[in-house]
Amino acid sequence: MKKLTGWFRGPAALAALAGVAAAAVVLSVAELAGAFFTARATPLIALGSTFIDFTPPWLKDFAIATFGTNDKAALFAGMGVTIFLLACVLGVVAYRRWALGAAGVLFMGAVIVASVVTRAGVTPLDAVPSLLGTVAGLGVLRLLVSRLWRLRGFPDAPANLAAKDPERPPASRRDFFTAAGLTAAAAGIAAAGGRLLGTARSNVAQARESLRLPAPARPAAAVPGGVQSGTPGVTPWLTPARDFYRIDTALSVPEISAEEWELRVHGLVEQEVRLTFQDLLDAELIESHVTLTCVSNPVGGNLAGNAKWLGLPIRDVLQRARPAAGADMVLSTSVDGFSASTPLEVLQDDRDAILAIGMNGGPLPLEHGYPVRMVVPGLYGFVSATKWVVDLEVTRFADSKAYWTNRGWSERGPIKTMARVEVPKSFATVPAGKVAIGGTAWAQTRGISRVEVQIDDGNWTEAVLSDEASVDTWRQWSFAWDAKPGPHYIRVRATDGTGSLQTEERADPVPDGASGWQSVMVTVQ
């Protein structure tokens, strides 16, 4: 322990700084070089994506419950701290034992390269940015550590380098900090340059902005005027694209040119089908309002959104492919390797399961699947809502497993009936007297026929339902409460269109979605 403590005194702190500077060079050079390759070839994206692939369900649920849609930012922050600490350690090790420190850098470089080349849609050539970054970082580490070896005033500094090259003058602290400062500046410029160059080279966002979608052959049904809850503060019935929840495994949003996009439909079919984006534009598209829900949504959570979607019915595509007898599942795969298992019969029935190209009147946003994603009413997104979809394999549940199924989640994910209180918020303080309570309920493909509210242990009382647009969308509600002073609990439950009451039994999101009645505590003054 005394020896370890000594490592972090004197020159060890500067050696740690040298390690951090070298790590910054690894990442920035790879970022700059990565501008000429796929975005998934950069170290942070590759490492983060690999971490997500091996994340156990409980940790994923913890991240989403704790950070919500900021889970990716939290992952990057955690990676930053980890890289910083590893860089400090490697810097100190390199100062004390250069060969061991260099081996550590090369090992980390190998880990990065392995993470890159195992990503979906990545070729061995995409390892070049990480290789260049590793070589550059190793060179910078050697440069800075060499200055530390020659630094005067450190009696414990190794003397081997000076003994081998007595002609070279000793370095000074100023030399070291100058070199480290220049390295940091160069790393910053390289990273910024890589981002700017990557943005300039990509024209996908510009192409999306200029895309004009065709009119649907079957427009969405007219939305009744009374779909919005009368309680102020309740979520808008139609979720703007900028506010729509985003939960997926892509750390870097895939950028796919609509002109290059192609969907392959194969597997247990009589005829393989390939579709281009132009094929979709020329097809008879339909438009519908559908509420999507994430399986990670906790009771009362906000991982649900309602939008107007434009696309081609998947049943029409499957009709062309003609699935073979015995097939019972379609495995949809994204360009980034994510896959979802959707029951075949769900994609062939009369619900509006579509290959969506439009959202709320415009092209899909990049982060929501541009140019094409799946939208399937009635199923959680983890088994249906594949973004950036490029492959549909007709298969069997017994023969193929999807991304989350391999991680302990259910093969099938029908959405459970759910009601939530949105106003007032939990732990809010409200004035005595008339208090407006409101929220949203959903049971896609079944609809909502009743919402009931309970105050403390009182009787259940029906809330006022807003108009229903369709059974595939959520339904809002409102309730007038004569509030008395003191702490109170507000509970809510819903009944779907078939007459089935939302279950009171509490269940975690894993393996097939959360359940239970939401309870909100408020204080009345």
N, C-alpha and C positions, 0 to 999 in steps of 0.2 A: 504493500500500500504506500509506503514511504517513497519507493522508487517511482510509482505511478504518479504520486503527487508532485515529485520533482520534475517530471516531464512537462508539467503545465506551469512551471516557473521559468523566468528568464526567457531564453530564445524560443521556448515551446509555444508561447502565445503568438510570436511572429510566424512560427512554422505553421500554426493553425490558420493564420491569416493567408499564408501562401497557399495552403490547401483550398481555402475558400475561393481565392482568386483563380486557381487552376480549374476548379469546378465551374466557375462562371464562364471560363473560356471554353470548356467542353460543351456547355449548353448553348452558348452564344454562337460558336462556330457551327455547331450542328443546326442551329436555327437558321443561320445565314445560308448554309449549303442546302438545307431542307426546303428552301423556297423553290428549288428546281426539282423537287421530288414531291411525293404525296405528303400531305400534312401529318399523316400517321407515322411518318418516318422520323419525326423529331423525338428526342429522348423523353421529354416530359410526357408527351402524348402516349408514346409506346409504353413507358413504365406505368403510367396511370391506368391505361387500358388493361394491361396485364394484371395489375392489382385488382381491378374491378372483376376480371374474369375469375379470380380465385377468392373473391370476397364471399364469406359464408352468409347465408340469408339473414342470420341474426344481426350481423354487423351492417349489412345493407339497410335493414329496417331501422337500426339505431341511427344511422346517418340520415336517412330520410326523415325520421321522426324528430331528430334534433335540428337538422339544418334545412329540411324541406327541399325546395328547388335550388337551394344554395349548396347542395351536397357536393357538387363538382368543385366549387370554389374551396370548400373545406378540405377536399382531397388534395387539391393543389397546395394549399397552405401546409397541410401535414407533410406532403412530399418535400416542400421547401425546407421545412425544419429538419427533416431526416437527412436530406442532401447536405445541408449546412453542417450538421453534426458529423456525418461521415467524412466530409471534406476536412474538417478540423482534425479528426483523428488521423486521416491519411497524410495530412501535412506534417503532423508531429512525427508519425512513423517514418516518413521519407527523410526528415531531418536527422533522425537517429540512425535509421538503417535504410539507405536509399533503395537497395534492391528490394527490400520488403515493401516499401512504400510504392515503388514503381509497379510491383506485382499486384498490389491492391488496386491501383488505378487501372491496370490492364484487365483485372478481373471485373471491375465495375463496368468497364467498356464492353466486355464480353456479355455481361448481363443485359446491357442496353441493346446491343446488337441482336441478341436472342429475342428480346422483347419486340424489336422492330420486325424482324423477319417472320415472326409467327403471327403477325396481324393479318386479318383477311384483306385480300386485294393488294398485298405488298409483295414486291419482288426482291430477290437478293440484292439487286442494285440499290434498293432503297436503304441499305445499311451504310452506304457511303457517307452520308452526313454524320452518323454516329462515329464511324471510324476516323473521319477527319477531326471531329471534335475531341476524340480520345487522344489522338496523336498530338494535337495542338495543346491540350491540357497537360499532357505529360511533359512536353517541352517547356511550358511556362512553369510548371512545378520545379523542374530541374533548374531553370534559370533563377528562380527566387530562392530555392534552397541553397544553391551555390553561393549566393550573396550572404545568406545566413552563416554558412560555413566559414566565410572570410570576415565575418563581422567582428570587429574588435570589441573587447569588453565582456565577452562571454567565456569564462575559463573552462566551461564544460563543452564548448563547441568542438566538434571533431577536427582533428588536425591532419587527417589523411590527404585532403585535397591540397592544402597549402604545401604539404611535404612533397607531393607529386609535382606541383607547379609553383616553385618558389619565386618565379619571376613576376607572377601576377600580384599586384598590390592588394592589401586587405580592403574589404568593402566597409561602408559606414551605414549607419541607420538611414541617413538621407538617401543613399543609393537604393537601399531596400524599399523604402516607402515610395520613392520615385518610380521604381520599377513596378511595384504593386499598384500604385495609382494609375500609371499608364495602362497596365493590364486591365484594371477595372473599367477604365474609360473605353478602351478598345472593345472589351466585352459588351459594354452597353451599346456602343455604336453598331457592333455586329448584330446584336439581338434585334435592335430597332430596325436596322437595315433589312434583316431577314423578314421581319413582319411586314414592312412596307413593300418589299419586293414580292413577297408571297401574295399580298393583296393586289398589287398591280398586275401580277401574272394571271390572277383568277378573274374571269369575266362572268362567272356564274351569277353573281348578285346582279350585275348589270343586265344579263340576259333575262333574269327573272323579272326585273322591273319593266322591261319592254314587252314581256309576254302578254298577249291578249287572249283570254279564254273564250271559247265559243259559248253561245247560249245553250242551255240545257234542252234536250228533247222533252224532258219532263221536269218543269220547275218545281221547287219546293212548295208545299202547300202554304197557303196564306197563314200567317201567324196571327192568332186572335189578339185583340187589343188589350186584353186583361191578363197577359201572362206574367207580368211583373208584380211581385208582392207589393201590397200597399204599405208595408213597413219600411220607413226610410232606413237606408244602410244595408239592405239585403243585396247580395251579389247581383249584378246585372244578369237578366235572363240569357242574353246572348253574350258570350265571353269574347272580348276583343282578343285578337291573335297575340298581342303583346302581353296579355295577362293570362293566357292559357298555360296551364301547368306543363312543365317539361320534365319528365323522368325517363331517362334512357341510359344506355351504356356508352354512348359516344362522348368522349372528352373533347374531341374536336369535331365540329359539325361537318359531316361529309359534304363536299361540293361536287355535285354531279351535273354535267352538262345535259340539258334536256335533249339535245341533238344526239348525244352518245348513249343515252339511257336505253336499256332494253330489258324486257322481262321475259324470262324463260319459264314455261309451264311444262313440266315433264314428270316422269315417274310412272305410276300405275295408270297410264292413259293410253288410249288408242292412237292419239295423234299429238305429237309435241307441238306446242304453240309458242311463237315468239312475237312479242308486241313491242313496237317503238312508241315514243312519245307522240309522234305524228299520228299513229294508229289510234291513240286515245283521243286526240283532238278531232279526228274524223269520225269517231264513233258516236252513237246515240247516248249521250251522257244524261245522268239523272242528278237531281239536287235534293238534298234533304237535311233537316236539322237532326243532329244526333249528339247526345251527351256521352262523353268518354270518361272513364273512371280508372284510376290506377289501383292495382291490387294492394299497393303499399299504403293506401289511404287509411288512416286510423279512424275510429268512430268520431264523427264530428270534424274530420279533416277537410282540407281544401284541395286535395288532388283529384279534382273533377272539373270538367268544363263543358260548355255547350256551344256548338258552332254550326254554321251552315256549310255543308260539304258538297263538292261537285266531283263526280267521277263516273267510272264505268262499272256496272254491276259485275261482281266477280262470278256470279252464276252464268253470265253470258260467256265469259272466258272459259269456264269449266265445261260449258255445253259444247264449245268447239273442241276441247281436248278429249271429252268423253271418258271420264274416269272408269277404271275397270272394276268389276265386281270384287268386293272384299276390301276395297280402299275405304278408309274411314277418317283420314286426317290429311290436312294440307300443311306442310312445313314451309312457312314463308321465311325468307332469309334477306337480311339487309346487306347493303354493300360493305358494312363494317363488320359483318360476321354474326350479328345478332340473329336469332331465329325464334319463331313462335309456332306453337302447335294449335291449329284451329280445326275443330270437328268439321268434316266434309259436309255433313248435312246442313250445318249452319250457313255455309257459303252457298248452298244450293236452294235454300228455302226462299220465301218471299220477303224477307227482311232486306233492308237496303245496305247490304255488305258491298262495299265498293273499293275500287282502286282510285283513290282520291287524288285529284290534281289541283283542286281549288278549296279555299277556306274563307268563309265570310265575304264572298264576292271577288276575291283576288287569288292569284296563284299561292300555293302553299308557301309559307315562310321557310327559309332554309332550315331553321332549327326544328321545324315541325314536319320535315320529311320531303322537301322539294327535291326532285320534281314529282315523285309519286309515293304515296303511302297507303296503307290499308286502314279502313274504318269499318268496324263490324259492330252493329248495335247488340247490346246484351252481354258482351264478354269483356272481362277486364283486359287492359291493354297488353299484359304480358303474354297473352295467348292469341292476340288478334291484331293489335294496332302497329304492325311493323312499319317503321319509317324507312325511307330510302330503299324501298323493297326492289329487289332485282331477280328474285327466284321464288317460284312456287313449285314445290314437289308434292305430288299426290302420292300418299303413302299410307302406312298403318301406324297406329299408336304403338303397336307391339314391336314395330321395326325401327322407329326413329324417335329420338328425344330432342326436345327443344332446349334452348339456352338455359332457361330457369328451371325446367323440369330436371335437368341434370344437377341442379343445385338444391333440390329438395322441395320444389314447388309442385303444385298440382298440374296434371296434364290438361285439365279442362278448367275454365274459370268463368262460370256464369255469374253475373253481377248480382249481389245480394241487395235486398231492399234496405234502404237507408234513409234516415231523416236527420237533419242537423239544425241546430239553433245558431243563427248568425247574428241576431240582435235580440237582447244585449249580449255583449261578449262575456266570457267567463270571468268572474271576479270583478265585474263592473259594479259601480255604485249608481243607483238610479233614484229619482225622487219618488216619494209616495204618491199614490193616486193612479191614474191611468198610465200604464206602461205598454208600449207597443212591442210585441214579440214577433219575430219573423224568421224565416229560413227557407230551406230548400229540401226536397225529397226526390229520390229517384228509384226506379225499378225498370230499367230499360227492357223493352219488348213487352212488358206487362202493364206499365203505367201505374199511377198513384190514384187511389180512389178515396183515401181518407188520411188525414194527419191529426193526431191527438196530442194534447199538451197536459202535463200534470204539474201542479205546483206543490212542492213538498210531498206529503203523503195523501193529498186530496184525490178527488175523483178525476178520471181522465175526461177531458173536454175537447170536442172537435174544434179544430182550427178552421179558418176560412181559406179554402183553396183558391188559388189563382187559376185562370183558364189553362186548359191543357192544350199544348200545340200538337203533340203526338205521344204515343206510348214510348217512343224512343228518346224522349227528352225529359229532363228533370221538370219537376212541378214545384212552384213556390207556394208559400202559405203565410198567413198572418194570424195574430191572436191578440186580443185586447185583455189586459190583465189589470185588475184593481189591486194594486200592490199595497201591502201594509208594511210599516217599518220593521226592520230586522233582517237577518240573513235568511235567504230562501234558495231552494233548489228548483230549477226548471228542467223537466224531462220531456222528451219528445219521442214519438214512435209513428210509424206509417203503416198503412195497409195497401197492398198492391192491387192491381186491377182484377186479379183473380179472387180476391177476398182473403188472401193470406197475410197474416199479421207479421210484421218485422219481428224477428226473434230477439228475446231479451238476453239470451245466452251470450256472454262475452267470449270473443275469440280473437286471437292475434291475426295480423295479416297473413302470416305463413300458416298453411300452404295455399289457401284459396280465398283470402280476403277477410277483413275484420267484420265483426258483427257485435250487436249489443245496442242498447238505448243510450243516447247521449244525455248527460246530466250537466247542467251549467249552474254554478253558484253565483248569486248576486246579492248585493247588500242594498236594502231599501232604507232611505233616510227621510 
